[in-house]
């Protein structure tokens, strides 16, 4: 779903308990590496606008999502259960990549407005699989405090990968610094497996 459609009008039904949607067309000039593992030029990044403009759009999307206070399951990532993640592309130059990996998606960081989801206290499952998110230790600490019922968090740790090693894309997602250490040091019952 295009981000502009999400923010154009209020949700028709605010009592949803499950929402599975990929929100795209969010400019992300902060992303340096493309889907194929190549460095994006400054011109490519500048064409998307500024980080501030991107975050302004993201805050509007978070506000809309934050209105869905009955949500228990929020899936913003790719749908691996229906097979879409297994369709990798082997480029002419030998680059294996996932064409569906989301670059123009929500950052899922506090700096981008994640805190606007604070009213989703019933959330039990959050999926961000295949998204170029920025979930770091601060975001995990925030989730632990504001999503007290969270049982499942998918897509944060690439070590819990959806594909065997020989089929993984050239561009491997790397978590924010400290994420693995924080997850291993916490007594959280979140299931991180796919």
DALINGI-V685605 format. One record per residue. SS is DSSP state (alpha for helix, beta for strand, coil for the rest). PHI is phi in whole degrees, -180 to 180 (none if undefined). D_FIRST is the distance of its C-alpha to the first C-alpha in Angstrom with 1 decimal. Layout:
BEGIN
SS|PHI|D_FIRST ; SS|PHI|D_FIRST
END
This chain:
BEGIN
coil|none|0.0 ; beta|-68|3.8 ; alpha|-56|6.3 ; alpha|-64|8.4 ; alpha|-70|6.9 ; alpha|-64|7.2 ; alpha|-93|10.7 ; alpha|-73|11.8 ; coil|-157|13.4 ; coil|-63|14.4 ; coil|-64|13.1 ; coil|-73|15.0 ; coil|-131|16.3 ; coil|-92|17.3 ; coil|-103|19.3 ; coil|-59|16.8 ; coil|-108|18.4 ; beta|-136|15.8 ; beta|-137|12.0 ; beta|-124|10.3 ; coil|-153|6.7 ; coil|-98|5.8 ; coil|-101|4.9 ; beta|-127|6.1 ; coil|66|8.5 ; coil|-98|10.6 ; coil|-61|14.1 ; coil|-132|16.3 ; coil|-67|19.8 ; coil|-76|21.2 ; coil|-82|20.5 ; coil|-96|23.7 ; beta|-108|23.4 ; coil|-85|21.0 ; coil|-60|19.9 ; coil|-92|23.3 ; coil|87|25.2 ; coil|-93|26.4 ; beta|-74|26.8 ; coil|-77|24.6 ; coil|-72|26.9 ; alpha|-64|27.2 ; alpha|-68|26.3 ; alpha|-62|23.0 ; alpha|-69|22.2 ; alpha|-66|23.6 ; coil|-63|21.5 ; coil|-87|18.5 ; coil|97|20.4 ; coil|-103|21.8 ; alpha|-61|21.0 ; alpha|-62|21.7 ; alpha|-65|19.2 ; alpha|-61|16.5 ; alpha|-69|17.6 ; alpha|-64|17.7 ; alpha|-65|14.0 ; alpha|-61|13.6 ; alpha|-62|16.1 ; alpha|-65|14.3 ; alpha|-67|11.3 ; alpha|-59|14.0 ; alpha|-59|15.9 ; alpha|-63|13.2 ; alpha|-63|12.9 ; alpha|-65|16.7 ; coil|-75|17.3 ; coil|-89|16.5 ; coil|-69|20.1 ; coil|-91|20.6 ; coil|-57|18.1 ; coil|-113|20.0 ; beta|-128|17.4 ; beta|-125|14.3 ; beta|-116|12.7 ; coil|-103|10.3 ; coil|-90|11.9 ; coil|-76|12.4 ; coil|-89|13.8 ; coil|-79|17.5 ; coil|-67|18.9 ; coil|-103|17.8 ; coil|85|19.2 ; alpha|-68|16.4 ; alpha|-80|18.1 ; alpha|-92|21.4 ; coil|-97|20.5 ; coil|-83|21.9 ; beta|-112|23.1 ; beta|-102|26.7 ; coil|-72|27.0 ; coil|-56|30.3 ; coil|-83|31.5 ; coil|90|31.1 ; coil|-74|28.0 ; beta|-100|26.0 ; beta|-146|22.4 ; coil|-101|19.1 ; coil|-66|16.8 ; coil|-94|13.7 ; coil|-56|14.8 ; beta|-88|12.2 ; coil|-99|14.0 ; coil|-96|11.5 ; coil|-125|10.4 ; coil|-64|12.1 ; coil|-71|15.9 ; coil|62|16.7 ; coil|-111|20.0 ; coil|-63|22.2 ; coil|-64|22.6 ; coil|-91|18.9 ; coil|115|19.0 ; alpha|-51|18.7 ; alpha|-58|21.6 ; alpha|-71|19.7 ; alpha|-94|18.7 ; coil|-59|22.4 ; coil|-86|22.4 ; coil|-87|20.6 ; coil|-68|24.2 ; coil|-91|23.6 ; coil|-61|21.1 ; coil|-111|22.7 ; beta|-142|20.1 ; beta|-131|17.7 ; beta|-118|16.1 ; coil|-129|15.1 ; coil|-64|16.2 ; coil|74|15.6 ; beta|-114|14.3 ; coil|-84|16.5 ; coil|-94|17.1 ; coil|-124|20.3 ; coil|-72|21.5 ; coil|-118|25.2 ; alpha|-61|28.2 ; alpha|-60|27.7 ; alpha|-68|24.2 ; alpha|-65|25.7 ; alpha|-63|28.6 ; alpha|-63|26.4 ; alpha|-61|24.4 ; alpha|-62|27.8 ; alpha|-78|28.9 ; alpha|-99|25.9 ; coil|-116|24.6 ; coil|-63|28.0 ; coil|-97|26.9 ; coil|-60|24.7 ; coil|-114|26.0 ; beta|-135|23.4 ; beta|-133|21.7 ; beta|-110|20.3 ; coil|102|19.5 ; coil|-91|21.9 ; coil|-113|24.9 ; coil|-68|24.9 ; coil|-63|28.3 ; coil|-96|26.6 ; coil|-90|25.1 ; coil|-85|23.4 ; coil|-130|25.7 ; coil|-64|29.4 ; alpha|-51|30.8 ; alpha|-70|31.7 ; alpha|-106|28.1 ; coil|-69|26.3 ; coil|-63|24.6 ; coil|-61|26.7 ; coil|-86|24.4 ; coil|-89|24.8 ; coil|-70|23.0 ; coil|-119|25.6 ; coil|-68|25.3 ; coil|-61|26.2 ; coil|-56|30.1 ; coil|88|31.7 ; alpha|-63|28.8 ; alpha|-61|30.8 ; alpha|-64|33.9 ; alpha|-63|32.4 ; alpha|-60|30.9 ; alpha|-75|34.3 ; alpha|-93|36.3 ; coil|-98|34.5 ; coil|-99|35.3 ; coil|-117|31.8 ; coil|-97|31.1 ; coil|-68|27.6 ; beta|-89|27.0 ; coil|-103|25.5 ; coil|-79|25.7 ; coil|-86|23.1
END
